[in-house]
Amino acid sequence: MSYAPETILRRSEATVTESLPDRLSTDPRSPFYDEALLARGIGIRFNGKELHNVEEYCVSEGWIRLAVGKALDRRGQPLTQKRTGTVEAFLKDPT
């Protein structure tokens, strides 16, 4: 049984749009970085509040990393603080 290439492409796109990864990072050096997904716009609800300064999240382990002010470490990366709680990831623009 064979499918047309267009059908296969549509099925894989549908899979990506319906489910978000368990863990995602905004740092390009991280193995959990996904530029295409971040370009679409990811929203994070942490303990019922929507946050905008999340650097990394993990839904299954229930934690997020938040940027702490404008402070940078010695490598020029933002300092982060890890918080635990209920994490929900969603697409800001589902289209």
Rosetta blueprint (number, residue, H / E / L):
1 M L
2 S L
3 Y L
4 A L
5 P H
6 E H
7 T H
8 I H
9 L H
10 R H
11 R H
12 S H
13 E H
14 A H
15 T H
16 V H
17 T H
18 E H
19 S L
20 L L
21 P L
22 D L
23 R E
24 L E
25 S E
26 T L
27 D L
28 P L
29 R L
30 S L
31 P L
32 F L
33 Y E
34 D L
35 E H
36 A H
37 L H
38 L H
39 A H
40 R H
41 G L
42 I E
43 G E
44 I E
45 R E
46 F E
47 N L
48 G L
49 K E
50 E E
51 L E
52 H L
53 N L
54 V E
55 E E
56 E E
57 Y E
58 C E
59 V L
60 S L
61 E L
62 G L
63 W E
64 I E
65 R E
66 L E
67 A E
68 V E
69 G E
70 K E
71 A E
72 L E
73 D L
74 R L
75 R L
76 G L
77 Q L
78 P E
79 L E
80 T E
81 Q E
82 K E
83 R E
84 T E
85 G L
86 T L
87 V E
88 E E
89 A E
90 F E
91 L E
92 K L
93 D L
94 P L
95 T L
